[in-house]
Amino acid sequence: MSQVFSDQASATVVNSDPEATITIVISLIAAAVRADDAAFLDVPATPNVPIRVVAGSIPSGDLTWLREKGHLNNEDGTYVRLQTRPPRLARFMVLQIRGRAGAMLVTRHERGTRLNADERRVTVLIRDCLELWLEAERSAGALSASLIMSEELFRTRLAADLHDDVGQRLSALLIEAKRLQKTTGQMHAESQYETASWIFEQLQECNAVVRELVYENSTTALIEFGICAAVRDLTERVQARNDLEIECSFGVAGGGYDLSYNDVPHSIQVACFRIIQEAITNVVKHAEARHCVITLTLNASWLSATIADDGCGFLATTTTRDGFGLAGMRQRTEMLDGRISINNNQPSGTTIQVDLPLTFASE
């Protein structure tokens, strides 16, 4: 993980991009075998769903030809494409990525250049190393998802205990305090009445705090309706209690893919929702903002969230808004190999950008 601080914008960036590693591997393969092109592909099982080029490049016409000929469905192999108009001879090597359905490495050699034995061994060795790295990424992703879901299980149990135990006790005490207040009022016992009224008010405040804790730790809306509905519900509750206008927008940058927020792994939705929740809490407590904009964007590789406010910002040299809340955002992002940037242009507000990868997410 790397953290970069900018004096001008007071920006903090945490960046871990698996696709960057794959891009390096593709460059190594292309150099090792003197290929004209090389790419890491995700080939969907459904024929009408486009092939996704994760890293590198291969001409789209060649991808279509390889798919139509069934060369992307087989084991490792070498295939020759011969064209007469215009004259062309191209040779393709396809290496399947074991343990990852639909993933493969493809190289392209124009003029039909053949690979010698050493070049083949080097390519297979690089493929094997990539497979080991991907397996380690999957294991790390599964552990991160497990940790996130364990925390959510704890939060759910805490919310249930607060509601069923503490909440019920407070409700009973409120009834008795109200009864005491009424009795002392009828007895014209002014001192006792004031004490009873104070006790009743304190119990009301405690009850409100408990209700808020129950809501903050519960993910009912998220579980039942998904992250978009959960974010809307969150912002409506925040606006009802604070002088803050919040705008929400949800977009899908499909690029030909059939994408839905419902398909985002639950651990990713939970992490994204908690980051947005903490960001809004920071805005309410510290930003003195009047307006906040939340933007969610989904594409084939990432779930991205942007939270921007028009508040007072914060100094990079202080920790007023860089305490547990922002540290928690960074931690959640790092656990999922995501990217987070916190851009502060004091005194014109703060923008938090979070990108959580979908490619290597595990439930």
Contacts in CASP RR format, 6 or more apart in sequence:
PFRMAT RR
TARGET T0000
AUTHOR 0000-0000-0000
METHOD contacts of the structure
MODEL  1
MSQVFSDQASATVVNSDPEATITIVISLIAAAVRADDAAFLDVPATPNVP
IRVVAGSIPSGDLTWLREKGHLNNEDGTYVRLQTRPPRLARFMVLQIRGR
AGAMLVTRHERGTRLNADERRVTVLIRDCLELWLEAERSAGALSASLIMS
EELFRTRLAADLHDDVGQRLSALLIEAKRLQKTTGQMHAESQYETASWIF
EQLQECNAVVRELVYENSTTALIEFGICAAVRDLTERVQARNDLEIECSF
GVAGGGYDLSYNDVPHSIQVACFRIIQEAITNVVKHAEARHCVITLTLNA
SWLSATIADDGCGFLATTTTRDGFGLAGMRQRTEMLDGRISINNNQPSGT
TIQVDLPLTFASE
1 14 0 8 1.000
1 15 0 8 1.000
1 16 0 8 1.000
1 334 0 8 1.000
2 13 0 8 1.000
2 14 0 8 1.000
2 15 0 8 1.000
3 12 0 8 1.000
3 13 0 8 1.000
3 14 0 8 1.000
4 11 0 8 1.000
4 12 0 8 1.000
4 13 0 8 1.000
5 11 0 8 1.000
5 12 0 8 1.000
5 316 0 8 1.000
7 316 0 8 1.000
9 343 0 8 1.000
9 344 0 8 1.000
9 345 0 8 1.000
10 314 0 8 1.000
10 315 0 8 1.000
10 316 0 8 1.000
10 342 0 8 1.000
10 343 0 8 1.000
10 344 0 8 1.000
10 345 0 8 1.000
10 346 0 8 1.000
11 341 0 8 1.000
11 342 0 8 1.000
11 343 0 8 1.000
11 344 0 8 1.000
12 330 0 8 1.000
12 340 0 8 1.000
12 341 0 8 1.000
12 342 0 8 1.000
13 339 0 8 1.000
13 340 0 8 1.000
13 341 0 8 1.000
14 330 0 8 1.000
14 333 0 8 1.000
14 334 0 8 1.000
14 338 0 8 1.000
14 339 0 8 1.000
14 340 0 8 1.000
14 341 0 8 1.000
15 338 0 8 1.000
15 339 0 8 1.000
16 334 0 8 1.000
16 337 0 8 1.000
16 338 0 8 1.000
16 339 0 8 1.000
17 337 0 8 1.000
17 338 0 8 1.000
17 339 0 8 1.000
17 357 0 8 1.000
18 137 0 8 1.000
18 337 0 8 1.000
18 357 0 8 1.000
18 359 0 8 1.000
18 360 0 8 1.000
19 54 0 8 1.000
19 55 0 8 1.000
19 301 0 8 1.000
19 357 0 8 1.000
19 359 0 8 1.000
21 133 0 8 1.000
22 40 0 8 1.000
22 54 0 8 1.000
22 55 0 8 1.000
22 130 0 8 1.000
23 55 0 8 1.000
23 56 0 8 1.000
25 40 0 8 1.000
25 55 0 8 1.000
25 126 0 8 1.000
25 129 0 8 1.000
25 130 0 8 1.000
26 38 0 8 1.000
26 39 0 8 1.000
26 40 0 8 1.000
26 55 0 8 1.000
26 56 0 8 1.000
26 105 0 8 1.000
27 38 0 8 1.000
28 126 0 8 1.000
29 35 0 8 1.000
29 38 0 8 1.000
29 105 0 8 1.000
29 107 0 8 1.000
29 123 0 8 1.000
29 126 0 8 1.000
29 127 0 8 1.000
30 37 0 8 1.000
30 38 0 8 1.000
30 107 0 8 1.000
32 119 0 8 1.000
32 122 0 8 1.000
32 123 0 8 1.000
32 126 0 8 1.000
33 93 0 8 1.000
33 107 0 8 1.000
33 109 0 8 1.000
33 115 0 8 1.000
33 119 0 8 1.000
33 122 0 8 1.000
33 123 0 8 1.000
34 109 0 8 1.000
34 113 0 8 1.000
34 119 0 8 1.000
35 107 0 8 1.000
35 108 0 8 1.000
35 109 0 8 1.000
36 108 0 8 1.000
36 109 0 8 1.000
36 110 0 8 1.000
37 56 0 8 1.000
37 57 0 8 1.000
37 58 0 8 1.000
37 59 0 8 1.000
37 107 0 8 1.000
37 108 0 8 1.000
38 56 0 8 1.000
38 58 0 8 1.000
38 105 0 8 1.000
38 106 0 8 1.000
38 107 0 8 1.000
38 108 0 8 1.000
39 53 0 8 1.000
39 54 0 8 1.000
39 55 0 8 1.000
39 56 0 8 1.000
39 57 0 8 1.000
39 58 0 8 1.000
39 105 0 8 1.000
39 106 0 8 1.000
40 53 0 8 1.000
40 54 0 8 1.000
40 55 0 8 1.000
40 56 0 8 1.000
40 97 0 8 1.000
40 103 0 8 1.000
40 104 0 8 1.000
40 105 0 8 1.000
41 51 0 8 1.000
41 52 0 8 1.000
41 53 0 8 1.000
41 54 0 8 1.000
41 58 0 8 1.000
41 63 0 8 1.000
41 72 0 8 1.000
41 102 0 8 1.000
41 103 0 8 1.000
41 104 0 8 1.000
41 105 0 8 1.000
41 106 0 8 1.000
42 51 0 8 1.000
42 52 0 8 1.000
42 54 0 8 1.000
42 102 0 8 1.000
42 103 0 8 1.000
42 359 0 8 1.000
43 51 0 8 1.000
43 67 0 8 1.000
43 72 0 8 1.000
43 102 0 8 1.000
43 103 0 8 1.000
43 104 0 8 1.000
44 50 0 8 1.000
44 51 0 8 1.000
44 52 0 8 1.000
44 102 0 8 1.000
45 101 0 8 1.000
45 102 0 8 1.000
47 67 0 8 1.000
49 257 0 8 1.000
49 258 0 8 1.000
50 256 0 8 1.000
50 257 0 8 1.000
51 63 0 8 1.000
51 67 0 8 1.000
51 72 0 8 1.000
52 257 0 8 1.000
52 300 0 8 1.000
53 63 0 8 1.000
54 103 0 8 1.000
54 301 0 8 1.000
54 359 0 8 1.000
58 106 0 8 1.000
58 108 0 8 1.000
59 108 0 8 1.000
62 81 0 8 1.000
62 90 0 8 1.000
62 92 0 8 1.000
62 108 0 8 1.000
65 81 0 8 1.000
66 72 0 8 1.000
66 79 0 8 1.000
66 92 0 8 1.000
66 94 0 8 1.000
66 106 0 8 1.000
69 79 0 8 1.000
71 77 0 8 1.000
71 79 0 8 1.000
71 92 0 8 1.000
71 94 0 8 1.000
72 94 0 8 1.000
72 102 0 8 1.000
72 104 0 8 1.000
72 106 0 8 1.000
74 94 0 8 1.000
75 96 0 8 1.000
76 93 0 8 1.000
76 94 0 8 1.000
76 95 0 8 1.000
76 96 0 8 1.000
76 124 0 8 1.000
77 93 0 8 1.000
77 94 0 8 1.000
77 95 0 8 1.000
78 91 0 8 1.000
78 92 0 8 1.000
78 93 0 8 1.000
78 94 0 8 1.000
78 115 0 8 1.000
79 91 0 8 1.000
79 92 0 8 1.000
79 94 0 8 1.000
80 89 0 8 1.000
80 90 0 8 1.000
80 91 0 8 1.000
80 92 0 8 1.000
80 112 0 8 1.000
81 88 0 8 1.000
81 89 0 8 1.000
81 90 0 8 1.000
81 91 0 8 1.000
81 92 0 8 1.000
82 88 0 8 1.000
82 89 0 8 1.000
83 89 0 8 1.000
88 110 0 8 1.000
89 110 0 8 1.000
89 111 0 8 1.000
89 112 0 8 1.000
90 108 0 8 1.000
90 109 0 8 1.000
90 110 0 8 1.000
90 111 0 8 1.000
90 112 0 8 1.000
91 108 0 8 1.000
91 109 0 8 1.000
91 112 0 8 1.000
91 113 0 8 1.000
91 114 0 8 1.000
92 106 0 8 1.000
92 107 0 8 1.000
92 108 0 8 1.000
92 109 0 8 1.000
93 106 0 8 1.000
93 107 0 8 1.000
93 109 0 8 1.000
93 115 0 8 1.000
93 123 0 8 1.000
94 104 0 8 1.000
94 105 0 8 1.000
94 106 0 8 1.000
95 104 0 8 1.000
95 105 0 8 1.000
95 106 0 8 1.000
95 123 0 8 1.000
95 124 0 8 1.000
95 127 0 8 1.000
96 102 0 8 1.000
96 103 0 8 1.000
96 104 0 8 1.000
97 103 0 8 1.000
97 104 0 8 1.000
97 105 0 8 1.000
97 127 0 8 1.000
97 130 0 8 1.000
97 131 0 8 1.000
97 134 0 8 1.000
98 131 0 8 1.000
99 131 0 8 1.000
99 134 0 8 1.000
99 135 0 8 1.000
100 131 0 8 1.000
100 134 0 8 1.000
103 134 0 8 1.000
105 123 0 8 1.000
105 127 0 8 1.000
105 130 0 8 1.000
107 123 0 8 1.000
109 115 0 8 1.000
115 123 0 8 1.000
134 360 0 8 1.000
137 337 0 8 1.000
137 360 0 8 1.000
138 360 0 8 1.000
138 362 0 8 1.000
140 337 0 8 1.000
141 336 0 8 1.000
141 337 0 8 1.000
141 360 0 8 1.000
141 361 0 8 1.000
141 362 0 8 1.000
142 362 0 8 1.000
144 267 0 8 1.000
144 335 0 8 1.000
144 336 0 8 1.000
144 337 0 8 1.000
145 265 0 8 1.000
145 267 0 8 1.000
145 336 0 8 1.000
145 361 0 8 1.000
145 362 0 8 1.000
145 363 0 8 1.000
147 335 0 8 1.000
148 267 0 8 1.000
148 270 0 8 1.000
148 271 0 8 1.000
148 332 0 8 1.000
148 335 0 8 1.000
148 336 0 8 1.000
149 266 0 8 1.000
149 267 0 8 1.000
149 270 0 8 1.000
152 219 0 8 1.000
152 270 0 8 1.000
155 217 0 8 1.000
155 218 0 8 1.000
155 219 0 8 1.000
156 217 0 8 1.000
156 218 0 8 1.000
156 219 0 8 1.000
158 213 0 8 1.000
158 217 0 8 1.000
159 213 0 8 1.000
159 214 0 8 1.000
159 215 0 8 1.000
159 217 0 8 1.000
159 218 0 8 1.000
162 210 0 8 1.000
162 213 0 8 1.000
162 214 0 8 1.000
162 217 0 8 1.000
163 210 0 8 1.000
163 214 0 8 1.000
166 210 0 8 1.000
167 207 0 8 1.000
167 210 0 8 1.000
167 211 0 8 1.000
170 203 0 8 1.000
170 206 0 8 1.000
170 207 0 8 1.000
170 210 0 8 1.000
171 207 0 8 1.000
173 203 0 8 1.000
174 200 0 8 1.000
174 203 0 8 1.000
174 204 0 8 1.000
174 207 0 8 1.000
177 196 0 8 1.000
177 199 0 8 1.000
177 200 0 8 1.000
177 203 0 8 1.000
178 200 0 8 1.000
180 196 0 8 1.000
180 199 0 8 1.000
180 200 0 8 1.000
181 193 0 8 1.000
181 196 0 8 1.000
181 197 0 8 1.000
181 200 0 8 1.000
183 196 0 8 1.000
184 192 0 8 1.000
184 193 0 8 1.000
184 195 0 8 1.000
184 196 0 8 1.000
185 193 0 8 1.000
215 237 0 8 1.000
216 277 0 8 1.000
219 230 0 8 1.000
219 270 0 8 1.000
219 273 0 8 1.000
221 229 0 8 1.000
221 230 0 8 1.000
221 233 0 8 1.000
222 229 0 8 1.000
222 230 0 8 1.000
222 269 0 8 1.000
222 270 0 8 1.000
222 273 0 8 1.000
226 261 0 8 1.000
226 262 0 8 1.000
226 269 0 8 1.000
227 261 0 8 1.000
227 264 0 8 1.000
227 269 0 8 1.000
227 272 0 8 1.000
227 273 0 8 1.000
227 296 0 8 1.000
228 250 0 8 1.000
228 261 0 8 1.000
228 296 0 8 1.000
230 269 0 8 1.000
230 273 0 8 1.000
231 248 0 8 1.000
231 250 0 8 1.000
231 273 0 8 1.000
231 276 0 8 1.000
231 294 0 8 1.000
231 296 0 8 1.000
232 248 0 8 1.000
234 273 0 8 1.000
234 276 0 8 1.000
234 277 0 8 1.000
234 280 0 8 1.000
235 246 0 8 1.000
235 248 0 8 1.000
235 280 0 8 1.000
235 294 0 8 1.000
238 244 0 8 1.000
238 246 0 8 1.000
238 280 0 8 1.000
238 284 0 8 1.000
239 245 0 8 1.000
239 246 0 8 1.000
242 284 0 8 1.000
243 290 0 8 1.000
244 283 0 8 1.000
244 284 0 8 1.000
244 289 0 8 1.000
244 290 0 8 1.000
244 291 0 8 1.000
244 292 0 8 1.000
245 290 0 8 1.000
245 291 0 8 1.000
245 292 0 8 1.000
246 280 0 8 1.000
246 291 0 8 1.000
246 292 0 8 1.000
246 293 0 8 1.000
246 294 0 8 1.000
247 291 0 8 1.000
247 292 0 8 1.000
247 293 0 8 1.000
247 294 0 8 1.000
248 294 0 8 1.000
248 295 0 8 1.000
248 296 0 8 1.000
249 293 0 8 1.000
249 294 0 8 1.000
249 295 0 8 1.000
249 296 0 8 1.000
250 261 0 8 1.000
250 295 0 8 1.000
250 296 0 8 1.000
250 297 0 8 1.000
250 298 0 8 1.000
251 295 0 8 1.000
251 296 0 8 1.000
251 297 0 8 1.000
251 298 0 8 1.000
252 259 0 8 1.000
252 260 0 8 1.000
252 261 0 8 1.000
252 297 0 8 1.000
252 298 0 8 1.000
252 299 0 8 1.000
253 297 0 8 1.000
253 298 0 8 1.000
253 299 0 8 1.000
254 298 0 8 1.000
254 299 0 8 1.000
254 300 0 8 1.000
255 299 0 8 1.000
255 300 0 8 1.000
257 299 0 8 1.000
257 300 0 8 1.000
259 298 0 8 1.000
259 299 0 8 1.000
259 300 0 8 1.000
261 269 0 8 1.000
261 296 0 8 1.000
261 298 0 8 1.000
264 298 0 8 1.000
264 303 0 8 1.000
264 358 0 8 1.000
265 358 0 8 1.000
265 361 0 8 1.000
265 362 0 8 1.000
265 363 0 8 1.000
266 363 0 8 1.000
267 336 0 8 1.000
267 361 0 8 1.000
267 362 0 8 1.000
267 363 0 8 1.000
268 303 0 8 1.000
268 336 0 8 1.000
268 356 0 8 1.000
268 358 0 8 1.000
268 361 0 8 1.000
269 303 0 8 1.000
271 332 0 8 1.000
271 333 0 8 1.000
271 335 0 8 1.000
271 336 0 8 1.000
271 356 0 8 1.000
272 296 0 8 1.000
272 303 0 8 1.000
272 305 0 8 1.000
272 354 0 8 1.000
272 356 0 8 1.000
274 332 0 8 1.000
275 305 0 8 1.000
275 329 0 8 1.000
275 332 0 8 1.000
275 333 0 8 1.000
275 340 0 8 1.000
275 352 0 8 1.000
275 354 0 8 1.000
276 294 0 8 1.000
276 305 0 8 1.000
276 307 0 8 1.000
278 325 0 8 1.000
278 326 0 8 1.000
278 328 0 8 1.000
278 329 0 8 1.000
279 307 0 8 1.000
279 329 0 8 1.000
279 352 0 8 1.000
280 292 0 8 1.000
280 294 0 8 1.000
280 307 0 8 1.000
281 325 0 8 1.000
282 321 0 8 1.000
282 325 0 8 1.000
282 326 0 8 1.000
283 289 0 8 1.000
283 292 0 8 1.000
283 307 0 8 1.000
283 309 0 8 1.000
283 311 0 8 1.000
283 350 0 8 1.000
286 314 0 8 1.000
286 320 0 8 1.000
286 321 0 8 1.000
287 309 0 8 1.000
287 311 0 8 1.000
287 312 0 8 1.000
287 313 0 8 1.000
287 321 0 8 1.000
287 349 0 8 1.000
287 350 0 8 1.000
288 311 0 8 1.000
288 312 0 8 1.000
289 309 0 8 1.000
289 310 0 8 1.000
289 311 0 8 1.000
289 312 0 8 1.000
289 349 0 8 1.000
290 310 0 8 1.000
290 311 0 8 1.000
291 309 0 8 1.000
291 310 0 8 1.000
292 307 0 8 1.000
292 308 0 8 1.000
292 309 0 8 1.000
292 310 0 8 1.000
293 306 0 8 1.000
293 307 0 8 1.000
293 308 0 8 1.000
293 309 0 8 1.000
294 305 0 8 1.000
294 306 0 8 1.000
294 307 0 8 1.000
295 304 0 8 1.000
295 305 0 8 1.000
295 306 0 8 1.000
295 308 0 8 1.000
296 303 0 8 1.000
296 304 0 8 1.000
296 305 0 8 1.000
297 303 0 8 1.000
297 304 0 8 1.000
297 305 0 8 1.000
297 306 0 8 1.000
298 304 0 8 1.000
300 358 0 8 1.000
301 357 0 8 1.000
301 358 0 8 1.000
301 359 0 8 1.000
302 355 0 8 1.000
302 356 0 8 1.000
302 357 0 8 1.000
302 358 0 8 1.000
303 355 0 8 1.000
303 356 0 8 1.000
303 358 0 8 1.000
304 353 0 8 1.000
304 354 0 8 1.000
304 355 0 8 1.000
304 356 0 8 1.000
305 352 0 8 1.000
305 353 0 8 1.000
305 354 0 8 1.000
306 351 0 8 1.000
306 352 0 8 1.000
306 353 0 8 1.000
306 354 0 8 1.000
307 351 0 8 1.000
307 352 0 8 1.000
308 349 0 8 1.000
308 350 0 8 1.000
308 351 0 8 1.000
308 352 0 8 1.000
309 349 0 8 1.000
309 350 0 8 1.000
309 351 0 8 1.000
310 348 0 8 1.000
310 349 0 8 1.000
311 347 0 8 1.000
311 348 0 8 1.000
311 349 0 8 1.000
311 350 0 8 1.000
312 346 0 8 1.000
312 347 0 8 1.000
312 349 0 8 1.000
313 321 0 8 1.000
313 344 0 8 1.000
313 345 0 8 1.000
313 346 0 8 1.000
313 347 0 8 1.000
313 348 0 8 1.000
313 349 0 8 1.000
313 350 0 8 1.000
314 320 0 8 1.000
314 321 0 8 1.000
314 322 0 8 1.000
314 344 0 8 1.000
314 346 0 8 1.000
314 350 0 8 1.000
315 346 0 8 1.000
316 344 0 8 1.000
321 350 0 8 1.000
326 342 0 8 1.000
329 340 0 8 1.000
329 342 0 8 1.000
329 352 0 8 1.000
329 354 0 8 1.000
330 340 0 8 1.000
333 339 0 8 1.000
333 340 0 8 1.000
333 354 0 8 1.000
333 356 0 8 1.000
336 356 0 8 1.000
336 357 0 8 1.000
336 361 0 8 1.000
337 357 0 8 1.000
337 360 0 8 1.000
338 354 0 8 1.000
338 355 0 8 1.000
338 356 0 8 1.000
338 357 0 8 1.000
339 353 0 8 1.000
339 354 0 8 1.000
339 355 0 8 1.000
340 352 0 8 1.000
340 353 0 8 1.000
340 354 0 8 1.000
340 355 0 8 1.000
341 352 0 8 1.000
341 353 0 8 1.000
342 350 0 8 1.000
342 351 0 8 1.000
342 352 0 8 1.000
343 350 0 8 1.000
343 351 0 8 1.000
343 352 0 8 1.000
343 353 0 8 1.000
344 350 0 8 1.000
END
